[in-house]
Amino acid sequence: MTAATHLITVAMPATPSHNSPTAHQRMANLVKVLSEIRGLYIMVYRNGQLLYAGGPTPNDNVNPPSLFVKLLSPTIKPLITRSGGGAIVIYAAPLQEINERWLDIRALLTLGTVLSLFIILILYIGINRILKPLEYLSRALSGFEKGNLHLRLPKFSLKEMNHISDAFNRMGKALQLSIEENQRLATLVKESLDTIISLDHEGKIIFYNPAAEQMFPQLNPDLIGSSFLELEFGEYQQEITAIIENNEAVDNLEIVLSHKAHGTTYLLLSMSPLTNTEEHATGFICTLRDVTEHKQAELAKRQLHESRLLTQHISNVQENERRSLARELHDELGQCLTVIKTDAVLIRNRIQSTDSKIFNSAQAIIDVASHIYDVVHDMLVRLRPTSLDDLGLLLTLQDTISTWQKRQPGINFHLDLIGTLDDLDEEINMTIFRIIQESITNAVRHAECTKIGISVAKNTNKNQLFIDIHDNGKGMEIKDIYSDVDFGILGMRERAQSLNGDFQLRSSPGNGVRVQVRLPL
């Protein structure tokens, strides 16, 4: 107000100039501008007459609250200055400034509101982004509680939540694998044919599987919590008691129980102590396996082995008897027949022209002696071919096949010998010969075949001998050779197995018969 007074006083002409409109207009503009800039009501009087007046232009669009106007309105008295017969009256006009401040404040409030809403939105999005993984985590934990261990958390953009997701998924996978493993173990325990009983550290029964009920009919739910020794282990009671008291482990302790109803039962008892993380004993896992059938199988196997040894011994004795008998027939009967035939030839030649009756009798003796000699020769071959001892396996087989070929001209015999076969022992030689002899005899009698192939191969690398006899005959339906009591095939099989070999018979109707034998050397 003071500054405006000084400016107006300086600019006011000393005397009124009614003939200078420019000066008058300049003075009016000055008053108006000062009133607008300074927020004042300015009135200039001269000789009681109002020359100039000005004030702020009112803004009807702005209507600040009255309390706001009251708080900001100044308490300044009007300034009245008199000079040169005139007066300058200036009032404060704060409403324009108050309106501008109200506009500023309203703009700030609007901006603040917008910023607040923006910040709230950002916070909402951020918090929602943070809480969203927690919602996934909550649902997954709820699913775990219901047993849905297959639930997994997705990948999150937040690094920390992604670590939590990975850790949770690993935990879920581990739990799922553990539950599945426990289920498999529970199934194995339930379906196991072995008796499984769980004991506490005092040896009291806390669990048993269905197999235990079959082994111990007295087991029932009422025995849960009872002592394991109530199952009555006879003379083994004290030994089992010591195992439990000393918290020891035992593996395959053989127990023999005798029951009037079931007879003798052989069991294998195994007990393993259970400990916690602090290595304190918490109980035992006890398994019992019924090995009665195994014991019986071992006994049968031992008896079978003894039977095979006896069979082999009988076969060896039989071969020795055959060899002795063959030698006796060859040396004694053969020589006698030769002498008889020689004498008969001499008699026949001497009386050929003198006595026809004696001649005919001598010729008959010669024919009978030759026939007996042929019969004895065949018997010698069936009993034991002397060539096997004198000439070896190779020439004996060739001679045998040649003999069969002469007897059976309608059958084509083929012999294939592979490897060195002259260094085998007597027992293997006889086994090979008897198997081939029996196979050819069966094929000639029953197969109605036109071809018979025989192969004997020695594999030096594997130290094994392979025999293969096959024909193209009518074949047969293979049944149990033991139930069919086919002693020829059974004899071949027993000969092979007595030397720890393997015997295979393959055939089907219309496809011939194949005998395959493998003998270890």
C-alpha positions in Angstrom: 0.0 0.0 0.0 2.9 2.4 0.8 4.7 1.5 -2.4 1.6 2.1 -4.4 1.1 5.5 -2.7 4.6 6.6 -3.5 4.3 5.5 -7.1 1.0 7.3 -7.5 2.3 10.5 -5.8 5.3 10.6 -8.1 3.2 10.0 -11.2 0.4 12.4 -10.3 0.7 15.8 -12.1 1.0 18.8 -9.8 -2.0 20.5 -11.4 -5.0 19.0 -13.1 -4.5 18.9 -16.8 -7.9 18.6 -18.5 -6.4 19.3 -21.9 -4.0 16.3 -21.9 -5.9 13.0 -22.4 -2.6 11.1 -22.7 -1.5 11.9 -19.2 -5.0 11.2 -17.9 -5.1 7.8 -19.6 -1.6 7.0 -18.4 -2.5 7.8 -14.8 -5.7 5.7 -15.0 -3.7 2.7 -16.4 -1.2 3.1 -13.6 -3.8 3.0 -10.9 -5.5 0.0 -12.5 -2.2 -1.9 -13.0 -1.1 -1.2 -9.4 -4.4 -2.4 -8.1 -4.3 -5.6 -10.1 -0.6 -6.4 -9.2 -0.7 -5.4 -5.6 -4.2 -6.6 -4.8 -5.5 -3.2 -3.7 -8.5 -0.9 -4.0 -7.0 2.5 -5.1 -9.1 5.7 -5.2 -7.5 9.1 -6.1 -9.5 12.3 -5.1 -8.8 15.9 -6.1 -10.8 18.7 -4.7 -13.3 16.2 -3.4 -13.7 14.7 -6.8 -12.8 11.0 -7.6 -10.3 11.1 -10.4 -9.1 7.6 -10.6 -10.2 4.3 -9.1 -9.1 0.7 -9.6 -9.3 -2.7 -8.0 -8.7 -6.4 -8.7 -10.9 -8.1 -11.3 -13.2 -10.4 -9.4 -13.2 -14.1 -10.3 -16.7 -15.4 -9.9 -15.6 -19.0 -10.7 -13.7 -19.3 -7.5 -15.6 -19.4 -4.3 -13.3 -20.4 -1.4 -14.9 -21.4 1.9 -15.7 -18.5 4.2 -13.5 -20.0 6.9 -10.6 -20.1 4.6 -11.2 -16.4 3.6 -11.5 -15.4 7.2 -8.3 -17.2 8.2 -6.3 -15.6 5.4 -7.8 -12.0 5.4 -5.3 -9.4 6.8 -6.4 -6.9 9.5 -4.8 -3.8 7.9 -6.5 -0.5 8.0 -7.0 1.6 4.9 -4.1 4.0 4.0 -5.2 7.6 3.4 -2.6 10.0 2.1 -3.4 13.7 1.5 -1.3 16.0 -0.7 -1.8 19.1 -2.9 -5.5 19.4 -2.3 -6.1 15.8 -3.0 -6.2 12.5 -1.2 -5.2 8.9 -2.0 -7.3 6.2 -0.3 -6.0 2.6 -0.5 -7.8 -0.5 0.8 -6.4 -4.0 1.0 -8.1 -6.4 -1.5 -6.9 -9.8 -0.4 -9.7 -11.8 -1.9 -7.9 -12.3 -5.3 -4.8 -13.6 -3.5 -6.9 -15.7 -1.3 -8.7 -17.1 -4.4 -5.3 -17.8 -6.0 -4.1 -19.6 -2.9 -7.4 -21.5 -2.7 -6.8 -22.5 -6.3 -3.2 -23.5 -5.5 -4.3 -25.4 -2.4 -7.1 -27.1 -4.4 -4.7 -28.0 -7.1 -2.3 -29.4 -4.5 -5.1 -31.3 -2.9 -6.1 -32.7 -6.2 -2.5 -33.6 -7.1 -2.1 -35.1 -3.6 -5.3 -37.1 -4.0 -4.2 -38.4 -7.4 -0.7 -39.2 -6.1 -2.3 -40.9 -3.1 -4.6 -43.0 -5.3 -1.6 -43.8 -7.5 0.5 -44.8 -4.5 -2.4 -46.8 -3.1 -2.7 -48.5 -6.5 1.0 -49.2 -6.7 0.9 -50.5 -3.1 -2.1 -52.7 -3.9 -0.4 -54.1 -7.0 2.9 -54.6 -5.1 1.2 -56.1 -2.1 -1.0 -58.3 -4.3 2.1 -59.4 -6.1 3.8 -60.3 -2.8 0.7 -61.9 -1.4 -0.2 -63.9 -4.5 2.6 -66.4 -4.0 1.5 -66.7 -0.4 -1.9 -67.6 -1.6 -0.4 -70.3 -3.8 1.6 -71.5 -0.8 -1.5 -71.5 1.4 -3.4 -73.6 -1.2 -0.5 -76.0 -1.6 -0.2 -76.4 2.2 -3.9 -77.0 2.5 -3.6 -79.7 -0.3 -0.7 -81.3 1.5 -2.8 -81.4 4.6 -5.4 -83.3 2.6 -2.8 -85.7 1.2 -2.4 -84.2 -2.2 1.4 -84.4 -2.3 1.6 -84.1 -6.0 0.8 -80.3 -5.8 3.7 -78.0 -6.8 4.2 -74.2 -6.7 4.9 -72.4 -10.0 7.9 -70.2 -10.8 7.6 -66.7 -9.3 9.1 -63.4 -10.5 10.3 -62.5 -7.0 13.7 -64.1 -6.3 12.9 -64.8 -2.6 9.5 -66.3 -3.4 11.1 -68.4 -6.1 13.6 -69.8 -3.6 10.7 -70.7 -1.3 8.8 -72.3 -4.3 11.9 -74.4 -5.2 12.4 -75.5 -1.6 8.7 -76.3 -1.2 8.6 -78.3 -4.4 11.7 -80.3 -3.3 10.1 -80.9 0.0 6.9 -82.0 -1.7 8.8 -84.4 -4.0 10.7 -85.8 -1.1 7.5 -86.3 0.9 5.8 -87.9 -2.1 8.7 -90.3 -2.7 8.8 -91.1 1.0 5.1 -91.8 1.2 5.2 -93.9 -2.0 8.2 -95.8 -0.6 6.4 -96.3 2.7 3.4 -97.6 0.8 5.5 -100.0 -1.2 7.2 -101.2 2.0 3.8 -101.6 3.7 2.6 -103.6 0.7 5.7 -105.7 0.7 5.3 -106.4 4.4 1.7 -107.2 4.0 2.2 -109.4 0.9 5.4 -111.0 2.1 5.4 -114.7 2.5 7.9 -114.3 5.4 6.7 -113.7 8.9 7.5 -110.1 9.9 6.9 -109.0 13.5 7.8 -105.7 15.0 8.8 -105.6 18.7 9.4 -102.7 21.1 12.7 -102.5 23.1 11.3 -104.9 25.7 10.5 -107.5 23.1 6.7 -106.9 23.1 4.7 -107.4 19.9 3.5 -104.2 18.4 2.8 -105.3 14.8 2.7 -108.5 12.7 1.8 -109.2 9.0 -0.7 -111.8 7.7 2.0 -114.4 7.1 2.7 -114.4 10.9 -0.9 -115.5 11.5 -0.4 -118.5 9.2 2.8 -119.5 10.9 1.5 -118.9 14.4 -2.2 -119.6 14.6 -2.3 -118.4 18.2 -1.5 -114.8 17.0 -4.4 -112.5 17.4 -5.0 -108.8 18.1 -5.2 -109.6 21.9 -1.5 -110.5 21.8 -0.5 -107.0 20.8 1.6 -105.8 23.7 2.4 -109.3 24.8 5.9 -110.8 24.9 7.4 -112.2 21.7 8.4 -115.3 23.7 4.8 -116.3 24.2 4.9 -117.7 20.7 6.7 -120.7 22.3 10.1 -121.3 20.6 10.9 -124.3 22.8 14.5 -124.9 23.5 15.4 -121.5 21.8 13.6 -119.4 24.4 16.7 -118.6 26.4 18.8 -117.7 23.3 16.1 -115.4 22.0 15.7 -113.8 25.4 19.5 -113.1 25.5 19.3 -111.5 22.1 16.6 -109.1 23.2 18.1 -108.2 26.5 21.6 -107.6 24.9 20.0 -105.7 22.0 21.9 -107.9 19.6 21.4 -108.6 15.9 21.1 -112.2 14.6 20.9 -113.4 11.0 19.4 -116.7 9.8 19.3 -118.5 13.2 18.0 -121.9 12.4 15.1 -123.0 14.6 13.5 -126.4 14.5 9.9 -126.6 15.9 7.9 -129.7 16.3 4.1 -129.7 16.1 1.9 -132.6 16.5 -0.4 -131.3 13.7 2.2 -129.9 11.3 5.2 -132.1 12.0 8.7 -130.7 12.0 9.1 -127.1 10.8 12.4 -125.5 9.9 12.6 -121.7 10.4 15.3 -119.1 9.9 15.1 -116.3 12.5 16.6 -112.8 11.9 16.4 -110.0 14.3 17.6 -106.4 13.7 17.6 -103.8 16.5 16.0 -100.4 15.7 17.6 -97.2 17.0 16.6 -93.5 17.0 18.7 -90.5 16.0 20.4 -90.6 19.4 21.4 -94.3 19.0 19.0 -95.4 21.7 17.3 -98.8 21.2 13.6 -98.4 20.2 12.7 -102.0 19.2 13.3 -104.9 16.9 12.3 -106.1 13.4 11.9 -109.8 13.5 11.6 -112.0 10.4 11.0 -115.7 10.3 11.2 -117.7 7.1 9.8 -121.2 6.7 12.5 -123.2 5.0 10.9 -126.6 5.5 10.4 -127.1 1.8 13.9 -125.9 1.1 15.2 -128.4 3.5 13.1 -131.1 1.9 14.4 -130.0 -1.5 17.9 -130.1 -0.3 17.3 -133.6 1.0 15.7 -134.6 -2.4 18.6 -133.0 -4.3 21.1 -134.9 -2.1 19.1 -138.1 -2.7 19.0 -137.4 -6.4 22.7 -136.8 -6.5 23.3 -140.1 -4.6 20.9 -141.8 -7.0 22.8 -140.5 -10.0 26.1 -141.5 -8.5 24.6 -145.0 -7.9 23.2 -145.0 -11.5 26.6 -143.9 -12.8 28.3 -146.6 -10.7 25.7 -149.2 -12.0 26.3 -148.0 -15.6 30.1 -148.3 -15.1 29.7 -151.8 -13.6 27.3 -152.7 -16.4 29.8 -151.5 -19.0 32.6 -153.4 -17.3 30.4 -156.5 -17.3 29.6 -156.0 -21.0 33.2 -155.5 -21.8 34.2 -158.7 -19.9 31.3 -160.6 -21.5 32.3 -159.3 -24.9 35.9 -160.3 -24.4 34.8 -163.8 -23.2 32.4 -164.2 -26.2 35.1 -163.0 -28.6 38.0 -165.0 -27.1 36.2 -168.2 -26.1 33.1 -168.6 -28.2 34.7 -167.0 -31.3 37.7 -169.3 -31.2 35.5 -172.3 -30.6 33.3 -171.4 -33.6 36.4 -170.9 -35.7 37.7 -174.3 -34.8 34.3 -175.9 -35.4 34.1 -174.2 -38.8 37.7 -175.2 -39.7 37.1 -178.8 -38.8 33.8 -178.9 -40.7 35.6 -177.5 -43.8 38.3 -180.2 -43.6 35.6 -182.9 -43.3 33.6 -181.5 -46.2 36.7 -181.2 -48.4 37.9 -184.8 -47.7 34.6 -186.6 -48.2 33.2 -184.4 -50.9 33.3 -187.2 -53.5 32.8 -190.3 -51.2 29.9 -189.6 -48.9 27.3 -187.0 -49.8 25.5 -187.2 -46.5 28.5 -186.4 -44.4 29.3 -183.7 -47.0 25.9 -182.1 -46.5 26.2 -182.4 -42.7 29.6 -180.8 -42.8 28.2 -177.9 -44.9 25.4 -177.5 -42.5 27.8 -177.3 -39.6 29.8 -174.6 -41.6 26.6 -172.6 -42.3 25.4 -172.8 -38.6 28.8 -171.8 -37.4 28.9 -168.8 -39.7 25.4 -167.9 -38.6 26.3 -168.2 -34.9 29.5 -166.2 -35.6 27.4 -163.4 -37.2 25.0 -163.4 -34.2 27.9 -163.3 -31.8 29.4 -160.5 -33.7 26.2 -158.5 -33.5 25.9 -159.3 -29.8 29.5 -158.1 -29.4 28.7 -154.8 -31.1 25.6 -154.3 -28.9 27.4 -155.3 -25.8 30.5 -153.2 -26.4 32.3 -152.5 -29.7 35.8 -153.8 -29.4 36.9 -151.1 -31.8 36.1 -148.5 -29.2 39.0 -149.8 -27.1 41.2 -150.7 -30.0 40.7 -148.1 -32.6 39.1 -145.1 -30.7 35.9 -143.1 -30.9 36.4 -141.6 -34.4 36.8 -144.9 -36.3 34.2 -146.7 -34.1 31.6 -144.0 -35.1 32.5 -144.2 -38.7 32.3 -148.0 -38.7 29.0 -147.9 -36.8 27.4 -145.5 -39.3 28.7 -147.5 -42.2 27.2 -150.7 -40.7 23.8 -148.9 -40.3 24.0 -147.6 -43.8 24.4 -151.2 -45.1 21.5 -152.4 -43.0 19.2 -149.5 -44.0 20.0 -148.5 -47.6 16.8 -146.4 -47.8 18.1 -144.0 -45.2 20.8 -141.5 -45.9 23.2 -141.3 -42.9 25.5 -138.3 -42.6 28.2 -138.2 -39.9 30.0 -134.9 -39.1 33.0 -135.0 -36.7 34.5 -131.7 -35.7 37.6 -131.3 -33.6 40.0 -133.7 -32.0 38.0 -136.6 -30.7 40.7 -139.2 -30.0 41.8 -137.8 -26.7 38.6 -138.3 -24.7 38.4 -140.6 -21.7 36.7 -144.0 -21.8 33.5 -142.8 -19.9 32.8 -139.9 -22.3 33.5 -142.2 -25.3 31.1 -144.7 -24.1 28.4 -142.0 -23.3 28.8 -140.6 -26.8 28.5 -144.0 -28.4 25.5 -145.1 -26.4 23.6 -141.9 -27.0 24.2 -142.1 -30.8 23.4 -145.8 -30.8 20.1 -145.3 -29.0 19.1 -142.3 -31.1 19.7 -144.0 -34.4 17.9 -147.2 -33.2 14.8 -145.1 -32.2 14.9 -143.2 -35.5 15.2 -146.4 -37.6 12.4 -148.1 -35.6 9.9 -145.3 -35.2 10.7 -142.2 -37.3 9.9 -143.5 -40.8 12.7 -141.1 -42.0 14.9 -140.9 -45.1 17.7 -138.8 -43.5 19.6 -139.0 -40.2 22.3 -136.5 -39.4 24.9 -137.1 -36.6 27.2 -134.3 -35.5 29.9 -134.6 -32.8 31.8 -131.3 -32.2 34.5 -130.5 -29.6 34.8 -126.8 -28.6 38.3 -126.4 -27.1 37.7 -122.8 -26.1 34.7 -123.6 -24.0 36.0 -127.1 -23.1 32.7 -128.7 -24.1 31.5 -131.4 -26.4 28.3 -131.1 -28.4 26.3 -134.0 -29.8 23.4 -133.4 -32.3 21.3 -136.2 -33.8 18.3 -135.3 -36.0 16.1 -136.9 -38.6 13.4 -135.8 -41.0 10.8 -138.3 -39.8 7.2 -138.0 -38.7 8.2 -136.5 -35.3 6.2 -136.9 -32.1 4.6 -135.0 -29.3 7.0 -134.7 -26.5 5.6 -135.5 -23.1 7.1 -136.1 -19.7 9.7 -138.7 -20.3 9.5 -139.8 -16.7 5.8 -140.3 -16.7 5.9 -142.0 -20.1 8.6 -144.4 -18.9 10.6 -144.1 -22.1 13.6 -145.9 -20.8 15.7 -145.3 -24.0 15.4 -141.5 -23.8 15.5 -141.6 -20.0 18.8 -143.6 -20.2 20.3 -141.0 -22.6 19.3 -138.2 -20.3 20.7 -139.9 -17.2 24.0 -140.6 -19.0 24.3 -137.0 -19.9 23.3 -135.6 -16.5 25.6 -138.1 -14.7 28.5 -136.3 -16.4 27.1 -132.9 -15.4 25.9 -132.4 -19.0 22.7 -131.1 -20.5 20.2 -133.2 -22.5 17.5 -131.6 -24.8 14.9 -133.4 -26.8 13.0 -131.3 -29.4 10.2 -132.6 -31.7 6.8 -131.9 -33.0 4.5 -134.0 -35.3 5.7 -133.8 -38.9 9.0 -132.1 -38.0 11.3 -134.9 -37.1 13.2 -135.4 -33.8 16.4 -133.6 -32.6 18.5 -134.8 -29.7 21.1 -132.3 -28.4 23.6 -133.1 -25.7 26.2 -130.8 -24.1 29.0 -132.5 -22.1 31.7 -130.6 -20.1 35.2 -132.0 -20.7 
